[in-house]
């Protein structure tokens, strides 16, 4: 099972279908993010939630989405 990381300002995608699909792909990939990363280097951790999400505040696969901030 993929460990869900909750960061301030982010939430899981509201679509159960998208979340289930992404997590299924992660499990099939041994926990690796199903996205294609073009800027991979030796410091990039592709285990979901990947280092792009944890460190760069980007989620390419759309598992995590920015919360709408209403003022």
mmCIF file of the N, C-alpha and C atoms, coordinates in Angstrom:
data_MODEL
# 
_entry.id   MODEL 
# 
loop_
_atom_site.group_PDB 
_atom_site.id 
_atom_site.type_symbol 
_atom_site.label_atom_id 
_atom_site.label_alt_id 
_atom_site.label_comp_id 
_atom_site.label_asym_id 
_atom_site.label_entity_id 
_atom_site.label_seq_id 
_atom_site.pdbx_PDB_ins_code 
_atom_site.Cartn_x 
_atom_site.Cartn_y 
_atom_site.Cartn_z 
_atom_site.occupancy 
_atom_site.B_iso_or_equiv 
_atom_site.pdbx_formal_charge 
_atom_site.auth_seq_id 
_atom_site.auth_comp_id 
_atom_site.auth_asym_id 
_atom_site.auth_atom_id 
_atom_site.pdbx_PDB_model_num 
ATOM 1   N N  . UNK A 1 1  ? 0.844   -1.185 0.000   1.00 0.00 ? 1  UNK A N  1 
ATOM 2   C CA . UNK A 1 1  ? 0.000   0.000  0.000   1.00 0.00 ? 1  UNK A CA 1 
ATOM 3   C C  . UNK A 1 1  ? 0.885   1.242  0.000   1.00 0.00 ? 1  UNK A C  1 
ATOM 4   N N  . UNK A 1 2  ? 0.501   2.234  -0.757  1.00 0.00 ? 2  UNK A N  1 
ATOM 5   C CA . UNK A 1 2  ? 1.240   3.480  -0.865  1.00 0.00 ? 2  UNK A CA 1 
ATOM 6   C C  . UNK A 1 2  ? 0.918   4.351  0.340   1.00 0.00 ? 2  UNK A C  1 
ATOM 7   N N  . UNK A 1 3  ? 1.957   4.897  0.951   1.00 0.00 ? 3  UNK A N  1 
ATOM 8   C CA . UNK A 1 3  ? 1.763   5.793  2.086   1.00 0.00 ? 3  UNK A CA 1 
ATOM 9   C C  . UNK A 1 3  ? 1.370   7.167  1.553   1.00 0.00 ? 3  UNK A C  1 
ATOM 10  N N  . UNK A 1 4  ? 0.254   7.680  2.028   1.00 0.00 ? 4  UNK A N  1 
ATOM 11  C CA . UNK A 1 4  ? -0.242  8.978  1.577   1.00 0.00 ? 4  UNK A CA 1 
ATOM 12  C C  . UNK A 1 4  ? 0.432   10.073 2.408   1.00 0.00 ? 4  UNK A C  1 
ATOM 13  N N  . UNK A 1 5  ? 0.997   11.048 1.716   1.00 0.00 ? 5  UNK A N  1 
ATOM 14  C CA . UNK A 1 5  ? 1.648   12.174 2.360   1.00 0.00 ? 5  UNK A CA 1 
ATOM 15  C C  . UNK A 1 5  ? 0.751   13.393 2.205   1.00 0.00 ? 5  UNK A C  1 
ATOM 16  N N  . UNK A 1 6  ? 0.389   13.967 3.320   1.00 0.00 ? 6  UNK A N  1 
ATOM 17  C CA . UNK A 1 6  ? -0.470  15.154 3.267   1.00 0.00 ? 6  UNK A CA 1 
ATOM 18  C C  . UNK A 1 6  ? 0.361   16.384 3.575   1.00 0.00 ? 6  UNK A C  1 
ATOM 19  N N  . UNK A 1 7  ? 0.422   17.258 2.595   1.00 0.00 ? 7  UNK A N  1 
ATOM 20  C CA . UNK A 1 7  ? 1.152   18.510 2.756   1.00 0.00 ? 7  UNK A CA 1 
ATOM 21  C C  . UNK A 1 7  ? 0.158   19.656 2.844   1.00 0.00 ? 7  UNK A C  1 
ATOM 22  N N  . UNK A 1 8  ? 0.519   20.669 3.604   1.00 0.00 ? 8  UNK A N  1 
ATOM 23  C CA . UNK A 1 8  ? -0.337  21.838 3.710   1.00 0.00 ? 8  UNK A CA 1 
ATOM 24  C C  . UNK A 1 8  ? -0.542  22.456 2.327   1.00 0.00 ? 8  UNK A C  1 
ATOM 25  N N  . UNK A 1 9  ? -1.791  22.767 2.014   1.00 0.00 ? 9  UNK A N  1 
ATOM 26  C CA . UNK A 1 9  ? -2.117  23.363 0.729   1.00 0.00 ? 9  UNK A CA 1 
ATOM 27  C C  . UNK A 1 9  ? -2.413  22.355 -0.368  1.00 0.00 ? 9  UNK A C  1 
ATOM 28  N N  . UNK A 1 10 ? -2.283  21.071 -0.068  1.00 0.00 ? 10 UNK A N  1 
ATOM 29  C CA . UNK A 1 10 ? -2.527  20.012 -1.044  1.00 0.00 ? 10 UNK A CA 1 
ATOM 30  C C  . UNK A 1 10 ? -3.555  19.028 -0.486  1.00 0.00 ? 10 UNK A C  1 
ATOM 31  N N  . UNK A 1 11 ? -4.251  18.347 -1.382  1.00 0.00 ? 11 UNK A N  1 
ATOM 32  C CA . UNK A 1 11 ? -5.178  17.288 -0.995  1.00 0.00 ? 11 UNK A CA 1 
ATOM 33  C C  . UNK A 1 11 ? -5.150  16.202 -2.065  1.00 0.00 ? 11 UNK A C  1 
ATOM 34  N N  . UNK A 1 12 ? -5.701  15.058 -1.723  1.00 0.00 ? 12 UNK A N  1 
ATOM 35  C CA . UNK A 1 12 ? -5.844  14.011 -2.724  1.00 0.00 ? 12 UNK A CA 1 
ATOM 36  C C  . UNK A 1 12 ? -6.853  14.463 -3.766  1.00 0.00 ? 12 UNK A C  1 
ATOM 37  N N  . UNK A 1 13 ? -6.669  14.011 -4.981  1.00 0.00 ? 13 UNK A N  1 
ATOM 38  C CA . UNK A 1 13 ? -7.611  14.300 -6.047  1.00 0.00 ? 13 UNK A CA 1 
ATOM 39  C C  . UNK A 1 13 ? -9.008  13.877 -5.590  1.00 0.00 ? 13 UNK A C  1 
ATOM 40  N N  . UNK A 1 14 ? -10.007 14.685 -5.876  1.00 0.00 ? 14 UNK A N  1 
ATOM 41  C CA . UNK A 1 14 ? -11.380 14.400 -5.456  1.00 0.00 ? 14 UNK A CA 1 
ATOM 42  C C  . UNK A 1 14 ? -12.000 13.239 -6.221  1.00 0.00 ? 14 UNK A C  1 
ATOM 43  N N  . UNK A 1 15 ? -11.415 12.863 -7.342  1.00 0.00 ? 15 UNK A N  1 
ATOM 44  C CA . UNK A 1 15 ? -11.943 11.767 -8.153  1.00 0.00 ? 15 UNK A CA 1 
ATOM 45  C C  . UNK A 1 15 ? -11.419 10.430 -7.636  1.00 0.00 ? 15 UNK A C  1 
ATOM 46  N N  . UNK A 1 16 ? -12.320 9.629  -7.087  1.00 0.00 ? 16 UNK A N  1 
ATOM 47  C CA . UNK A 1 16 ? -11.932 8.290  -6.618  1.00 0.00 ? 16 UNK A CA 1 
ATOM 48  C C  . UNK A 1 16 ? -11.376 7.449  -7.755  1.00 0.00 ? 16 UNK A C  1 
ATOM 49  N N  . UNK A 1 17 ? -11.912 7.632  -8.957  1.00 0.00 ? 17 UNK A N  1 
ATOM 50  C CA . UNK A 1 17 ? -11.455 6.869  -10.123 1.00 0.00 ? 17 UNK A CA 1 
ATOM 51  C C  . UNK A 1 17 ? -9.988  7.179  -10.432 1.00 0.00 ? 17 UNK A C  1 
ATOM 52  N N  . UNK A 1 18 ? -9.616  8.446  -10.397 1.00 0.00 ? 18 UNK A N  1 
ATOM 53  C CA . UNK A 1 18 ? -8.234  8.845  -10.667 1.00 0.00 ? 18 UNK A CA 1 
ATOM 54  C C  . UNK A 1 18 ? -7.313  8.328  -9.570  1.00 0.00 ? 18 UNK A C  1 
ATOM 55  N N  . UNK A 1 19 ? -7.699  8.509  -8.315  1.00 0.00 ? 19 UNK A N  1 
ATOM 56  C CA . UNK A 1 19 ? -6.872  8.054  -7.188  1.00 0.00 ? 19 UNK A CA 1 
ATOM 57  C C  . UNK A 1 19 ? -6.667  6.548  -7.254  1.00 0.00 ? 19 UNK A C  1 
ATOM 58  N N  . UNK A 1 20 ? -7.736  5.797  -7.470  1.00 0.00 ? 20 UNK A N  1 
ATOM 59  C CA . UNK A 1 20 ? -7.637  4.339  -7.550  1.00 0.00 ? 20 UNK A CA 1 
ATOM 60  C C  . UNK A 1 20 ? -6.734  3.913  -8.703  1.00 0.00 ? 20 UNK A C  1 
ATOM 61  N N  . UNK A 1 21 ? -6.888  4.555  -9.847  1.00 0.00 ? 21 UNK A N  1 
ATOM 62  C CA . UNK A 1 21 ? -6.078  4.222  -11.013 1.00 0.00 ? 21 UNK A CA 1 
ATOM 63  C C  . UNK A 1 21 ? -4.589  4.473  -10.751 1.00 0.00 ? 21 UNK A C  1 
ATOM 64  N N  . UNK A 1 22 ? -4.270  5.626  -10.186 1.00 0.00 ? 22 UNK A N  1 
ATOM 65  C CA . UNK A 1 22 ? -2.871  5.965  -9.916  1.00 0.00 ? 22 UNK A CA 1 
ATOM 66  C C  . UNK A 1 22 ? -2.276  5.028  -8.871  1.00 0.00 ? 22 UNK A C  1 
ATOM 67  N N  . UNK A 1 23 ? -3.007  4.776  -7.792  1.00 0.00 ? 23 UNK A N  1 
ATOM 68  C CA . UNK A 1 23 ? -2.485  3.892  -6.752  1.00 0.00 ? 23 UNK A CA 1 
ATOM 69  C C  . UNK A 1 23 ? -2.324  2.458  -7.250  1.00 0.00 ? 23 UNK A C  1 
ATOM 70  N N  . UNK A 1 24 ? -3.216  2.007  -8.133  1.00 0.00 ? 24 UNK A N  1 
ATOM 71  C CA . UNK A 1 24 ? -3.084  0.676  -8.729  1.00 0.00 ? 24 UNK A CA 1 
ATOM 72  C C  . UNK A 1 24 ? -1.805  0.598  -9.559  1.00 0.00 ? 24 UNK A C  1 
ATOM 73  N N  . UNK A 1 25 ? -1.553  1.638  -10.377 1.00 0.00 ? 25 UNK A N  1 
ATOM 74  C CA . UNK A 1 25 ? -0.316  1.676  -11.172 1.00 0.00 ? 25 UNK A CA 1 
ATOM 75  C C  . UNK A 1 25 ? 0.907   1.704  -10.267 1.00 0.00 ? 25 UNK A C  1 
ATOM 76  N N  . UNK A 1 26 ? 0.851   2.463  -9.183  1.00 0.00 ? 26 UNK A N  1 
ATOM 77  C CA . UNK A 1 26 ? 1.973   2.516  -8.237  1.00 0.00 ? 26 UNK A CA 1 
ATOM 78  C C  . UNK A 1 26 ? 2.267   1.128  -7.675  1.00 0.00 ? 26 UNK A C  1 
ATOM 79  N N  . UNK A 1 27 ? 1.229   0.421  -7.281  1.00 0.00 ? 27 UNK A N  1 
ATOM 80  C CA . UNK A 1 27 ? 1.419   -0.925 -6.738  1.00 0.00 ? 27 UNK A CA 1 
ATOM 81  C C  . UNK A 1 27 ? 1.997   -1.860 -7.790  1.00 0.00 ? 27 UNK A C  1 
ATOM 82  N N  . UNK A 1 28 ? 1.523   -1.751 -9.033  1.00 0.00 ? 28 UNK A N  1 
ATOM 83  C CA . UNK A 1 28 ? 2.043   -2.579 -10.119 1.00 0.00 ? 28 UNK A CA 1 
ATOM 84  C C  . UNK A 1 28 ? 3.515   -2.269 -10.399 1.00 0.00 ? 28 UNK A C  1 
ATOM 85  N N  . UNK A 1 29 ? 3.921   -1.008 -10.150 1.00 0.00 ? 29 UNK A N  1 
ATOM 86  C CA . UNK A 1 29 ? 5.302   -0.565 -10.391 1.00 0.00 ? 29 UNK A CA 1 
ATOM 87  C C  . UNK A 1 29 ? 6.192   -0.692 -9.163  1.00 0.00 ? 29 UNK A C  1 
ATOM 88  N N  . UNK A 1 30 ? 5.764   -1.447 -8.187  1.00 0.00 ? 30 UNK A N  1 
ATOM 89  C CA . UNK A 1 30 ? 6.576   -1.613 -6.980  1.00 0.00 ? 30 UNK A CA 1 
ATOM 90  C C  . UNK A 1 30 ? 6.687   -0.341 -6.153  1.00 0.00 ? 30 UNK A C  1 
ATOM 91  N N  . UNK A 1 31 ? 5.649   0.494  -6.183  1.00 0.00 ? 31 UNK A N  1 
ATOM 92  C CA . UNK A 1 31 ? 5.634   1.718  -5.405  1.00 0.00 ? 31 UNK A CA 1 
ATOM 93  C C  . UNK A 1 31 ? 6.158   2.935  -6.139  1.00 0.00 ? 31 UNK A C  1 
ATOM 94  N N  . UNK A 1 32 ? 6.583   2.744  -7.392  1.00 0.00 ? 32 UNK A N  1 
ATOM 95  C CA . UNK A 1 32 ? 7.108   3.868  -8.163  1.00 0.00 ? 32 UNK A CA 1 
ATOM 96  C C  . UNK A 1 32 ? 5.974   4.675  -8.777  1.00 0.00 ? 32 UNK A C  1 
ATOM 97  N N  . UNK A 1 33 ? 6.172   5.979  -8.845  1.00 0.00 ? 33 UNK A N  1 
ATOM 98  C CA . UNK A 1 33 ? 5.214   6.886  -9.467  1.00 0.00 ? 33 UNK A CA 1 
ATOM 99  C C  . UNK A 1 33 ? 5.001   6.459  -10.921 1.00 0.00 ? 33 UNK A C  1 
ATOM 100 N N  . UNK A 1 34 ? 3.747   6.435  -11.391 1.00 0.00 ? 34 UNK A N  1 
ATOM 101 C CA . UNK A 1 34 ? 3.490   6.006  -12.769 1.00 0.00 ? 34 UNK A CA 1 
ATOM 102 C C  . UNK A 1 34 ? 3.809   7.061  -13.822 1.00 0.00 ? 34 UNK A C  1 
ATOM 103 N N  . UNK A 1 35 ? 4.159   8.263  -13.412 1.00 0.00 ? 35 UNK A N  1 
ATOM 104 C CA . UNK A 1 35 ? 4.444   9.347  -14.367 1.00 0.00 ? 35 UNK A CA 1 
ATOM 105 C C  . UNK A 1 35 ? 5.778   9.134  -15.072 1.00 0.00 ? 35 UNK A C  1 
ATOM 106 N N  . UNK A 1 36 ? 5.877   9.724  -16.231 1.00 0.00 ? 36 UNK A N  1 
ATOM 107 C CA . UNK A 1 36 ? 7.145   9.744  -16.955 1.00 0.00 ? 36 UNK A CA 1 
ATOM 108 C C  . UNK A 1 36 ? 7.878   11.008 -16.538 1.00 0.00 ? 36 UNK A C  1 
ATOM 109 N N  . UNK A 1 37 ? 9.046   10.836 -15.927 1.00 0.00 ? 37 UNK A N  1 
ATOM 110 C CA . UNK A 1 37 ? 9.835   11.979 -15.479 1.00 0.00 ? 37 UNK A CA 1 
ATOM 111 C C  . UNK A 1 37 ? 10.973  12.197 -16.476 1.00 0.00 ? 37 UNK A C  1 
ATOM 112 N N  . UNK A 1 38 ? 11.009  13.376 -17.052 1.00 0.00 ? 38 UNK A N  1 
ATOM 113 C CA . UNK A 1 38 ? 12.035  13.663 -18.046 1.00 0.00 ? 38 UNK A CA 1 
ATOM 114 C C  . UNK A 1 38 ? 13.297  14.248 -17.425 1.00 0.00 ? 38 UNK A C  1 
ATOM 115 N N  . UNK A 1 39 ? 13.201  14.737 -16.204 1.00 0.00 ? 39 UNK A N  1 
ATOM 116 C CA . UNK A 1 39 ? 14.352  15.382 -15.568 1.00 0.00 ? 39 UNK A CA 1 
ATOM 117 C C  . UNK A 1 39 ? 14.927  14.516 -14.447 1.00 0.00 ? 39 UNK A C  1 
ATOM 118 N N  . UNK A 1 40 ? 15.023  13.213 -14.707 1.00 0.00 ? 40 UNK A N  1 
ATOM 119 C CA . UNK A 1 40 ? 15.508  12.275 -13.701 1.00 0.00 ? 40 UNK A CA 1 
ATOM 120 C C  . UNK A 1 40 ? 17.012  12.433 -13.523 1.00 0.00 ? 40 UNK A C  1 
ATOM 121 N N  . UNK A 1 41 ? 17.428  12.503 -12.280 1.00 0.00 ? 41 UNK A N  1 
ATOM 122 C CA . UNK A 1 41 ? 18.849  12.437 -11.958 1.00 0.00 ? 41 UNK A CA 1 
ATOM 123 C C  . UNK A 1 41 ? 19.017  11.464 -10.796 1.00 0.00 ? 41 UNK A C  1 
ATOM 124 N N  . UNK A 1 42 ? 20.228  11.265 -10.365 1.00 0.00 ? 42 UNK A N  1 
ATOM 125 C CA . UNK A 1 42 ? 20.480  10.260 -9.328  1.00 0.00 ? 42 UNK A CA 1 
ATOM 126 C C  . UNK A 1 42 ? 19.858  10.619 -7.982  1.00 0.00 ? 42 UNK A C  1 
ATOM 127 N N  . UNK A 1 43 ? 19.449  11.874 -7.790  1.00 0.00 ? 43 UNK A N  1 
ATOM 128 C CA . UNK A 1 43 ? 18.846  12.294 -6.530  1.00 0.00 ? 43 UNK A CA 1 
ATOM 129 C C  . UNK A 1 43 ? 17.319  12.251 -6.562  1.00 0.00 ? 43 UNK A C  1 
ATOM 130 N N  . UNK A 1 44 ? 16.748  11.896 -7.699  1.00 0.00 ? 44 UNK A N  1 
ATOM 131 C CA . UNK A 1 44 ? 15.299  11.861 -7.829  1.00 0.00 ? 44 UNK A CA 1 
ATOM 132 C C  . UNK A 1 44 ? 14.755  10.556 -7.265  1.00 0.00 ? 44 UNK A C  1 
ATOM 133 N N  . UNK A 1 45 ? 13.859  10.689 -6.306  1.00 0.00 ? 45 UNK A N  1 
ATOM 134 C CA . UNK A 1 45 ? 13.185  9.534  -5.720  1.00 0.00 ? 45 UNK A CA 1 
ATOM 135 C C  . UNK A 1 45 ? 11.830  9.403  -6.391  1.00 0.00 ? 45 UNK A C  1 
ATOM 136 N N  . UNK A 1 46 ? 11.616  8.318  -7.108  1.00 0.00 ? 46 UNK A N  1 
ATOM 137 C CA . UNK A 1 46 ? 10.373  8.126  -7.846  1.00 0.00 ? 46 UNK A CA 1 
ATOM 138 C C  . UNK A 1 46 ? 9.344   7.298  -7.094  1.00 0.00 ? 46 UNK A C  1 
ATOM 139 N N  . UNK A 1 47 ? 9.632   6.949  -5.829  1.00 0.00 ? 47 UNK A N  1 
ATOM 140 C CA . UNK A 1 47 ? 8.641   6.224  -5.042  1.00 0.00 ? 47 UNK A CA 1 
ATOM 141 C C  . UNK A 1 47 ? 7.543   7.197  -4.625  1.00 0.00 ? 47 UNK A C  1 
ATOM 142 N N  . UNK A 1 48 ? 6.318   6.796  -4.850  1.00 0.00 ? 48 UNK A N  1 
ATOM 143 C CA . UNK A 1 48 ? 5.177   7.648  -4.566  1.00 0.00 ? 48 UNK A CA 1 
ATOM 144 C C  . UNK A 1 48 ? 4.981   7.814  -3.052  1.00 0.00 ? 48 UNK A C  1 
ATOM 145 N N  . UNK A 1 49 ? 4.812   9.025  -2.554  1.00 0.00 ? 49 UNK A N  1 
ATOM 146 C CA . UNK A 1 49 ? 4.856   10.292 -3.259  1.00 0.00 ? 49 UNK A CA 1 
ATOM 147 C C  . UNK A 1 49 ? 6.297   10.671 -3.592  1.00 0.00 ? 49 UNK A C  1 
ATOM 148 N N  . UNK A 1 50 ? 6.522   10.996 -4.833  1.00 0.00 ? 50 UNK A N  1 
ATOM 149 C CA . UNK A 1 50 ? 7.877   11.205 -5.360  1.00 0.00 ? 50 UNK A CA 1 
ATOM 150 C C  . UNK A 1 50 ? 8.515   12.499 -4.841  1.00 0.00 ? 50 UNK A C  1 
ATOM 151 N N  . UNK A 1 51 ? 9.803   12.633 -5.100  1.00 0.00 ? 51 UNK A N  1 
ATOM 152 C CA . UNK A 1 51 ? 10.528  13.813 -4.627  1.00 0.00 ? 51 UNK A CA 1 
ATOM 153 C C  . UNK A 1 51 ? 10.050  15.093 -5.315  1.00 0.00 ? 51 UNK A C  1 
ATOM 154 N N  . UNK A 1 52 ? 9.496   15.005 -6.526  1.00 0.00 ? 52 UNK A N  1 
ATOM 155 C CA . UNK A 1 52 ? 8.943   16.199 -7.164  1.00 0.00 ? 52 UNK A CA 1 
ATOM 156 C C  . UNK A 1 52 ? 7.829   16.789 -6.297  1.00 0.00 ? 52 UNK A C  1 
ATOM 157 N N  . UNK A 1 53 ? 6.991   15.913 -5.761  1.00 0.00 ? 53 UNK A N  1 
ATOM 158 C CA . UNK A 1 53 ? 5.911   16.377 -4.888  1.00 0.00 ? 53 UNK A CA 1 
ATOM 159 C C  . UNK A 1 53 ? 6.457   16.833 -3.540  1.00 0.00 ? 53 UNK A C  1 
ATOM 160 N N  . UNK A 1 54 ? 7.302   16.023 -2.954  1.00 0.00 ? 54 UNK A N  1 
ATOM 161 C CA . UNK A 1 54 ? 7.804   16.332 -1.615  1.00 0.00 ? 54 UNK A CA 1 
ATOM 162 C C  . UNK A 1 54 ? 8.694   17.565 -1.585  1.00 0.00 ? 54 UNK A C  1 
ATOM 163 N N  . UNK A 1 55 ? 9.566   17.722 -2.584  1.00 0.00 ? 55 UNK A N  1 
ATOM 164 C CA . UNK A 1 55 ? 10.577  18.773 -2.536  1.00 0.00 ? 55 UNK A CA 1 
ATOM 165 C C  . UNK A 1 55 ? 10.307  19.951 -3.477  1.00 0.00 ? 55 UNK A C  1 
ATOM 166 N N  . UNK A 1 56 ? 9.709   19.669 -4.629  1.00 0.00 ? 56 UNK A N  1 
ATOM 167 C CA . UNK A 1 56 ? 9.518   20.722 -5.638  1.00 0.00 ? 56 UNK A CA 1 
ATOM 168 C C  . UNK A 1 56 ? 8.080   21.217 -5.717  1.00 0.00 ? 56 UNK A C  1 
ATOM 169 N N  . UNK A 1 57 ? 7.190   20.623 -4.897  1.00 0.00 ? 57 UNK A N  1 
ATOM 170 C CA . UNK A 1 57 ? 5.794   21.034 -4.853  1.00 0.00 ? 57 UNK A CA 1 
ATOM 171 C C  . UNK A 1 57 ? 5.101   20.878 -6.207  1.00 0.00 ? 57 UNK A C  1 
ATOM 172 N N  . UNK A 1 58 ? 5.391   19.745 -6.908  1.00 0.00 ? 58 UNK A N  1 
ATOM 173 C CA . UNK A 1 58 ? 4.750   19.430 -8.183  1.00 0.00 ? 58 UNK A CA 1 
ATOM 174 C C  . UNK A 1 58 ? 4.214   17.999 -8.108  1.00 0.00 ? 58 UNK A C  1 
ATOM 175 N N  . UNK A 1 59 ? 3.037   17.773 -8.612  1.00 0.00 ? 59 UNK A N  1 
ATOM 176 C CA . UNK A 1 59 ? 2.512   16.410 -8.741  1.00 0.00 ? 59 UNK A CA 1 
ATOM 177 C C  . UNK A 1 59 ? 2.062   16.226 -10.178 1.00 0.00 ? 59 UNK A C  1 
ATOM 178 N N  . UNK A 1 60 ? 2.897   15.540 -10.948 1.00 0.00 ? 60 UNK A N  1 
ATOM 179 C CA . UNK A 1 60 ? 2.641   15.371 -12.378 1.00 0.00 ? 60 UNK A CA 1 
ATOM 180 C C  . UNK A 1 60 ? 1.510   14.389 -12.664 1.00 0.00 ? 60 UNK A C  1 
ATOM 181 N N  . UNK A 1 61 ? 1.315   13.412 -11.793 1.00 0.00 ? 61 UNK A N  1 
ATOM 182 C CA . UNK A 1 61 ? 0.300   12.393 -12.072 1.00 0.00 ? 61 UNK A CA 1 
ATOM 183 C C  . UNK A 1 61 ? -1.096  12.815 -11.628 1.00 0.00 ? 61 UNK A C  1 
ATOM 184 N N  . UNK A 1 62 ? -1.202  13.914 -10.883 1.00 0.00 ? 62 UNK A N  1 
ATOM 185 C CA . UNK A 1 62 ? -2.485  14.444 -10.433 1.00 0.00 ? 62 UNK A CA 1 
ATOM 186 C C  . UNK A 1 62 ? -3.105  13.659 -9.287  1.00 0.00 ? 62 UNK A C  1 
ATOM 187 N N  . UNK A 1 63 ? -2.285  12.861 -8.583  1.00 0.00 ? 63 UNK A N  1 
ATOM 188 C CA . UNK A 1 63 ? -2.775  12.202 -7.372  1.00 0.00 ? 63 UNK A CA 1 
ATOM 189 C C  . UNK A 1 63 ? -3.047  13.260 -6.311  1.00 0.00 ? 63 UNK A C  1 
ATOM 190 N N  . UNK A 1 64 ? -2.136  14.212 -6.210  1.00 0.00 ? 64 UNK A N  1 
ATOM 191 C CA . UNK A 1 64 ? -2.298  15.331 -5.279  1.00 0.00 ? 64 UNK A CA 1 
ATOM 192 C C  . UNK A 1 64 ? -2.618  16.584 -6.082  1.00 0.00 ? 64 UNK A C  1 
ATOM 193 N N  . UNK A 1 65 ? -3.547  17.374 -5.592  1.00 0.00 ? 65 UNK A N  1 
ATOM 194 C CA . UNK A 1 65 ? -3.924  18.625 -6.244  1.00 0.00 ? 65 UNK A CA 1 
ATOM 195 C C  . UNK A 1 65 ? -3.889  19.752 -5.220  1.00 0.00 ? 65 UNK A C  1 
ATOM 196 N N  . UNK A 1 66 ? -3.598  20.953 -5.704  1.00 0.00 ? 66 UNK A N  1 
ATOM 197 C CA . UNK A 1 66 ? -3.588  22.123 -4.829  1.00 0.00 ? 66 UNK A CA 1 
ATOM 198 C C  . UNK A 1 66 ? -5.002  22.406 -4.353  1.00 0.00 ? 66 UNK A C  1 
ATOM 199 N N  . UNK A 1 67 ? -5.130  22.738 -3.068  1.00 0.00 ? 67 UNK A N  1 
ATOM 200 C CA . UNK A 1 67 ? -6.426  23.120 -2.527  1.00 0.00 ? 67 UNK A CA 1 
ATOM 201 C C  . UNK A 1 67 ? -6.790  24.501 -3.049  1.00 0.00 ? 67 UNK A C  1 
ATOM 202 N N  . UNK A 1 68 ? -8.067  24.689 -3.309  1.00 0.00 ? 68 UNK A N  1 
ATOM 203 C CA . UNK A 1 68 ? -8.550  26.015 -3.686  1.00 0.00 ? 68 UNK A CA 1 
ATOM 204 C C  . UNK A 1 68 ? -8.591  26.866 -2.429  1.00 0.00 ? 68 UNK A C  1 
ATOM 205 N N  . UNK A 1 69 ? -7.920  28.000 -2.495  1.00 0.00 ? 69 UNK A N  1 
ATOM 206 C CA . UNK A 1 69 ? -7.902  28.898 -1.337  1.00 0.00 ? 69 UNK A CA 1 
ATOM 207 C C  . UNK A 1 69 ? -8.926  29.991 -1.607  1.00 0.00 ? 69 UNK A C  1 
ATOM 208 N N  . UNK A 1 70 ? -9.907  30.054 -0.725  1.00 0.00 ? 70 UNK A N  1 
ATOM 209 C CA . UNK A 1 70 ? -10.961 31.049 -0.871  1.00 0.00 ? 70 UNK A CA 1 
ATOM 210 C C  . UNK A 1 70 ? -10.781 32.111 0.197   1.00 0.00 ? 70 UNK A C  1 
ATOM 211 N N  . UNK A 1 71 ? -10.818 33.341 -0.240  1.00 0.00 ? 71 UNK A N  1 
ATOM 212 C CA . UNK A 1 71 ? -10.639 34.449 0.709   1.00 0.00 ? 71 UNK A CA 1 
ATOM 213 C C  . UNK A 1 71 ? -11.921 35.181 0.908   1.00 0.00 ? 71 UNK A C  1 
# 
